[in-house]
Every structure is written in C-alpha cells, then in structure tokens.
C-alpha cells in the first residue's frame, strides 16, 4: 500500500492566498506547501488507487505528484475543501465509484451520500455508493471502514484502510475534535500510519472565540474551538490509538513559523509504503 499525502492543509492552505505572515513566507522560501486535504492510496497488488476526499486542488495535486488517477473514492464530509474537487473528474475519468456515509445528517436532512449525489448529479462518470459507518467494505482490494467522528455542526467521518493480505493499515481521523467515539477509536487503533487532524498548537486555543476544549490532565486543550484537534490533542489521540507512526494534517498557517515545519507536521508530497 503506497500512501501519498496530496493535501495536508486546512481550508485556506499554506501559503494562504494574499498572506505574508512568517509561516507563509517560510513555506515559500522552503518550497513546501499544504494544499487542501486529500490522500491517495495505491494498492500495488491489484494496480488500483483509492482517493480519500476531493480537494479543490485536485488537478494541481495529481499533476504535481504524478500519482495514478483514482479507481474509486471516499468522501468524509461535505465541506468544500474535502468535496468540491469532485468536479475535476469531468472529461478525466470514464467512471468512478464514490463511497460516502448513508446516515442522515440532522443539520441538512440528507446523508453525505445524498448530498454528493445531488450536488454532482450532472457528472455521468460518478456513481455514489451509500456506505454504512462501522461496516467494512472492500474497495480497490482494500478493507475500508468509515467511522463517525465529531465535527459540528455536520456529520463527519474518519476511516481505516487495511490490506487484507499484508495487514498494512492506514487510519485517518478526518476533521474532528478530540471527542472521537469509543467505537470509532477501536476501528482506528493500531495503525501503521495515522493521519490526524491537528489544525493548530494548543497555545493558540485562547484566540478562538470559543477557546479550547477537552483539556488533558495537564490542562492543555486537546480541541481548538469545537471542530478540530490541537497538535497536542492529535498526539494524545495517537498515543491512545497505539499508532506506529503519526503525521499531523489539516494544518493551518497559524502555526508559528518556528513550529510550522517541525515533526510530526506533514507537508504535501510525503509518500509512505505500508
């Protein structure tokens, strides 16, 4: 299983358009970037690829990293930075199965699968496959399980991707606070590689209008506001999940420049062989 981190940034990415903060300047100087979130998983046994989330930067990411076009995809939730790149399949793919959760979101009155189907009904190549969370499905020869996480006000899902032959396992928290349900933690546990949402360091929690939440025993906020984990929260979750290796993703340019490119914060283009 070859995992390529196509996009490791938050909604605006790093560098952010029109921003000359120290972190965005440092990113330009280093020649690194964090585009909007997307992960490419290639199953070399069957020569098929799975895409996790459709970044608005889809075209650029695929040209830059020269990965194969996907044979199937999973959408974790309906925020634009995870979904709106789906329109890029027009005239690029002849067919694509897109897996998305079938649970009705009380906020929208529709499931993620229904929203994707409605929003992209004009794309003939796309077939939306409603998928029940916590039930494993075989996609591209890999066992994929969607798990509910906590990203109010909308439903959102993390997932595990496991090779049934080699046992290699990738887990992705999705966009979430530290309040991940126990059943979901059980599915995400013991991954060879964990990609965890760690949008900002906990030191910035006081700058959020809602502050920080889910403080650890040390009093450090593990959630920034209500929707995303802090760096410290993501690392605490990784320890609880017994991840062999952890990379933090969905990162904002608000990280101070001296911390923004330190371990274990990911940048675009990283490749992992599991």
Long-range contacts (C-beta under 8 A, 24 or more apart in sequence): 1-41, 1-42, 1-43, 1-44, 1-142, 1-161, 1-163, 1-166, 1-168, 1-170, 1-273, 1-274, 2-41, 2-42, 2-44, 2-271, 2-272, 2-273, 2-274, 3-39, 3-40, 3-41, 3-42, 3-170, 3-193, 3-271, 3-272, 3-273, 3-274, 4-39, 4-40, 4-41, 4-42, 4-65, 4-67, 4-269, 4-270, 4-271, 5-39, 5-195, 5-247, 5-249, 5-266, 5-267, 5-268, 5-269, 5-270, 5-271, 6-35, 6-38, 6-39, 6-40, 6-55, 6-57, 6-61, 6-62, 6-65, 6-67, 6-268, 6-269, 7-34, 7-35, 7-36, 7-37, 7-38, 7-39, 7-53, 7-55, 7-57, 7-61, 7-268, 8-34, 8-35, 8-37, 8-247, 8-249, 8-250, 8-251, 8-266, 8-267, 8-268, 8-270, 9-33, 9-34, 9-35, 9-36, 9-37, 9-250, 9-251, 9-252, 9-253, 9-268, 10-34, 10-36, 10-37, 10-81, 10-199, 10-228, 10-250, 10-251, 10-252, 11-36, 11-79, 11-80, 11-81, 12-252, 12-253, 13-57, 13-253, 14-251, 14-252, 14-253, 14-260, 15-253, 16-253, 19-253, 21-253, 21-257, 22-256, 22-257, 23-253, 23-254, 23-255, 23-256, 23-257, 23-260, 24-253, 25-257, 26-257, 26-260, 26-261, 27-253, 27-260, 27-261, 30-261, 32-261, 32-267, 32-268, 33-267, 33-268, 34-251, 34-253, 34-266, 34-267, 34-268, 35-60, 35-61, 35-268, 36-81, 36-82, 36-85, 37-81, 37-82, 37-249, 37-250, 38-82, 38-85, 39-172, 39-195, 40-65, 40-67, 40-70, 41-140, 41-142, 41-161, 41-170, 42-67, 42-68, 43-140, 43-141, 43-142, 43-163, 45-141, 45-163, 45-165, 46-140, 46-141, 48-72, 48-140, 48-141, 49-140, 50-74, 50-139, 50-140, 50-142, 50-144, 50-161, 52-76, 52-159, 52-161, 52-172, 53-82, 53-83, 53-85, 54-82, 54-83, 54-84, 54-85, 54-86, 54-88, 55-81, 55-82, 55-85, 56-80, 56-81, 56-84, 56-85, 57-85, 58-85, 58-86, 58-88, 59-85, 59-88, 61-268, 64-268, 64-269, 65-268, 65-269, 69-93, 70-96, 71-96, 71-140, 72-96, 72-97, 72-98, 72-99, 72-139, 72-140, 73-97, 73-98, 73-99, 74-98, 74-99, 74-100, 74-131, 74-139, 74-144, 74-146, 74-159, 75-99, 75-100, 75-112, 75-116, 76-112, 76-146, 76-156, 76-157, 76-158, 76-159, 76-172, 76-174, 76-175, 77-112, 77-151, 77-154, 77-155, 77-156, 77-157, 77-174, 77-175, 78-108, 78-112, 78-115, 78-116, 78-119, 78-154, 79-154, 79-175, 82-175, 83-116, 83-119, 86-116, 86-120, 86-123, 86-126, 87-120, 87-123, 89-123, 89-125, 89-126, 90-123, 90-125, 93-125, 94-125, 95-125, 95-127, 96-125, 96-126, 96-127, 97-127, 97-128, 97-129, 97-139, 98-126, 98-127, 98-128, 98-129, 99-129, 99-131, 99-137, 99-139, 99-144, 99-146, 100-128, 100-129, 100-130, 100-131, 101-130, 101-131, 101-132, 101-133, 101-146, 101-155, 101-157, 102-130, 102-131, 102-132, 103-132, 103-133, 103-148, 103-155, 105-154, 105-155, 107-153, 107-154, 107-155, 108-154, 111-155, 112-155, 112-157, 133-157, 134-183, 134-184, 134-187, 138-164, 145-187, 147-180, 147-181, 147-183, 147-184, 147-187, 147-188, 148-181, 148-183, 148-184, 149-173, 149-174, 149-175, 149-176, 149-177, 149-180, 149-181, 149-184, 150-176, 150-177, 150-179, 150-180, 150-181, 151-175, 151-176, 151-177, 151-227, 151-228, 152-177, 152-226, 152-227, 158-184, 158-188, 160-187, 160-188, 160-191, 163-274, 166-274, 168-192, 168-274, 169-193, 169-274, 170-194, 170-195, 170-274, 171-195, 171-241, 171-243, 173-197, 173-229, 173-234, 173-237, 175-227, 175-228, 175-250, 176-227, 176-228, 176-229, 177-213, 177-214, 177-222, 177-223, 177-226, 177-227, 177-228, 177-229, 177-233, 178-213, 178-214, 178-222, 178-223, 178-229, 178-233, 178-236, 178-237, 179-214, 179-223, 180-237, 185-237, 185-240, 185-241, 188-241, 189-241, 189-242, 190-241, 190-242, 190-243, 190-244, 191-241, 191-243, 191-244, 192-244, 192-245, 192-274, 193-243, 193-244, 193-245, 193-246, 193-247, 193-272, 193-274, 194-238, 194-241, 194-243, 194-245, 194-246, 194-247, 195-246, 195-247, 195-248, 195-249, 195-266, 196-229, 196-234, 196-235, 196-237, 196-238, 196-243, 196-246, 196-247, 196-248, 196-249, 197-228, 197-229, 197-234, 197-248, 197-249, 197-250, 198-228, 198-229, 198-230, 198-231, 198-233, 198-234, 198-235, 198-248, 198-249, 198-250, 198-251, 198-265, 199-224, 199-228, 199-229, 199-230, 199-250, 199-251, 199-252, 200-224, 200-228, 200-230, 200-231, 200-251, 200-252, 200-254, 200-255, 201-230, 201-231, 201-232, 201-255, 201-256, 201-259, 202-230, 202-231, 202-232, 202-233, 204-230, 204-254, 205-230, 207-254, 231-265, 235-264, 245-272
